[in-house]
Amino acid sequence: MSTTNHSLESFQTSRKFYDDVNYPRGISRSGDYSLKEVSLLENHGVAFLALADGKRTPINDIETQFLKVCQGELSPTTAEEKTWVKYKNKTLTPKQFHTLFGRSKVEVDPEVETEPDDLED
């Protein structure tokens, strides 16, 4: 998962990537990603998104391979590809909500009459 010197010219953007919809407190505070993954997303996420959405054309073989990974033609091999796939999986998969109570509601038997307890004895 190392980046090569050739990849330094890839994924260049002029601004940081923020996802206020899925991570309103910031990607780094979510706990979903390692420090390296956060750095990749913040520094190159704008380029990742533009390539994945087709708003940017690949400038070299690395970006072409990234685009093929986004389209599902290849499996991710580089740190950039793995991080973007992880990001997409996290943002597209609904968060699971766990509760101590079951899903089914308690059924009330209509034949049994219930009266409020008398507070005064």
C-alpha positions as CSV (number, residue, x, y, z in Angstrom):
1,M,0.0,0.0,0.0
2,S,2.7,2.5,-0.8
3,T,2.5,5.3,-3.2
4,T,5.1,5.6,-5.9
5,N,6.9,8.7,-7.0
6,H,5.1,8.4,-10.3
7,S,1.8,8.8,-8.5
8,L,2.8,12.2,-7.1
9,E,1.6,13.9,-10.3
10,S,-1.7,11.9,-10.1
11,F,-4.8,13.1,-8.2
12,Q,-3.6,16.7,-7.9
13,T,-6.2,19.2,-6.8
14,S,-6.2,22.8,-5.5
15,R,-8.5,22.3,-2.5
16,K,-9.2,19.9,0.3
17,F,-12.0,17.3,0.3
18,Y,-14.8,17.6,2.8
19,D,-18.0,15.6,3.1
20,D,-20.3,17.6,5.3
21,V,-23.3,15.4,4.5
22,N,-21.8,12.1,5.7
23,Y,-19.1,13.5,8.1
24,P,-20.4,16.8,9.5
25,R,-17.6,16.8,12.2
26,G,-14.9,15.9,9.7
27,I,-13.6,12.7,8.2
28,S,-10.7,12.6,10.7
29,R,-13.1,12.6,13.7
30,S,-15.3,9.8,12.4
31,G,-13.0,7.0,13.5
32,D,-13.8,5.1,10.3
33,Y,-10.3,5.7,8.7
34,S,-6.7,5.5,9.6
35,L,-4.5,8.7,9.6
36,K,-3.1,7.7,6.2
37,E,-6.6,7.2,4.8
38,V,-7.7,10.5,6.1
39,S,-4.7,12.2,4.6
40,L,-5.4,10.6,1.2
41,L,-9.1,11.5,1.3
42,E,-8.6,15.1,2.4
43,N,-5.7,15.8,0.0
44,H,-7.0,13.9,-3.1
45,G,-10.7,13.3,-2.5
46,V,-11.7,16.0,-4.8
47,A,-9.8,14.4,-7.6
48,F,-11.1,10.9,-6.6
49,L,-14.7,12.2,-6.7
50,A,-14.2,14.0,-10.1
51,L,-12.7,10.9,-11.7
52,A,-15.4,8.6,-10.3
53,D,-18.2,10.9,-11.5
54,G,-16.7,11.4,-14.9
55,K,-16.1,15.1,-14.4
56,R,-12.3,14.7,-14.8
57,T,-10.4,12.7,-17.5
58,P,-7.5,10.5,-16.3
59,I,-4.1,12.1,-17.0
60,N,-2.0,9.0,-16.7
61,D,-2.2,5.2,-16.2
62,I,-2.6,5.4,-12.5
63,E,-5.7,7.5,-12.8
64,T,-7.0,5.3,-15.6
65,Q,-6.6,2.2,-13.3
66,F,-8.4,4.1,-10.5
67,L,-11.3,4.9,-12.9
68,K,-11.5,1.2,-13.8
69,V,-11.6,0.3,-10.1
70,C,-14.4,2.8,-9.6
71,Q,-16.4,1.2,-12.5
72,G,-15.9,-2.2,-11.0
73,E,-13.7,-3.6,-13.8
74,L,-10.7,-4.1,-11.5
75,S,-10.2,-4.8,-7.8
76,P,-8.4,-2.1,-5.8
77,T,-4.6,-2.6,-5.4
78,T,-3.2,0.8,-4.5
79,A,-3.7,2.8,-1.2
80,E,-5.7,5.4,-3.1
81,E,-8.0,2.8,-4.7
82,K,-8.5,0.9,-1.4
83,T,-9.2,4.1,0.5
84,W,-11.8,5.4,-2.1
85,V,-13.5,2.0,-2.2
86,K,-13.7,2.0,1.6
87,Y,-15.0,5.6,1.6
88,K,-17.7,4.7,-0.9
89,N,-18.7,1.6,1.0
90,K,-19.0,3.5,4.3
91,T,-21.0,6.3,2.7
92,L,-23.4,4.2,0.6
93,T,-24.1,1.5,3.3
94,P,-26.7,2.7,5.8
95,K,-25.4,2.8,9.4
96,Q,-26.7,0.0,11.6
97,F,-28.6,0.9,14.7
98,H,-28.5,-1.4,17.6
99,T,-30.9,-1.4,20.5
100,L,-31.5,-3.4,23.6
101,F,-35.1,-3.8,22.8
102,G,-36.6,-6.1,20.1
103,R,-38.1,-5.0,16.9
104,S,-41.5,-6.5,17.6
105,K,-44.0,-4.5,19.7
106,V,-45.5,-6.1,22.8
107,E,-48.9,-7.4,21.9
108,V,-51.8,-6.6,24.2
109,D,-54.5,-9.2,24.7
110,P,-57.8,-7.5,24.0
111,E,-59.7,-10.0,26.3
112,V,-57.7,-9.1,29.4
113,E,-58.9,-5.9,31.0
114,T,-56.3,-3.7,32.4
115,E,-57.0,-1.1,35.0
116,P,-54.6,1.5,36.3
117,D,-53.2,0.7,39.7
118,D,-54.8,2.4,42.6
119,L,-52.4,4.8,44.1
120,E,-54.5,5.3,47.2
121,D,-55.0,2.1,49.3
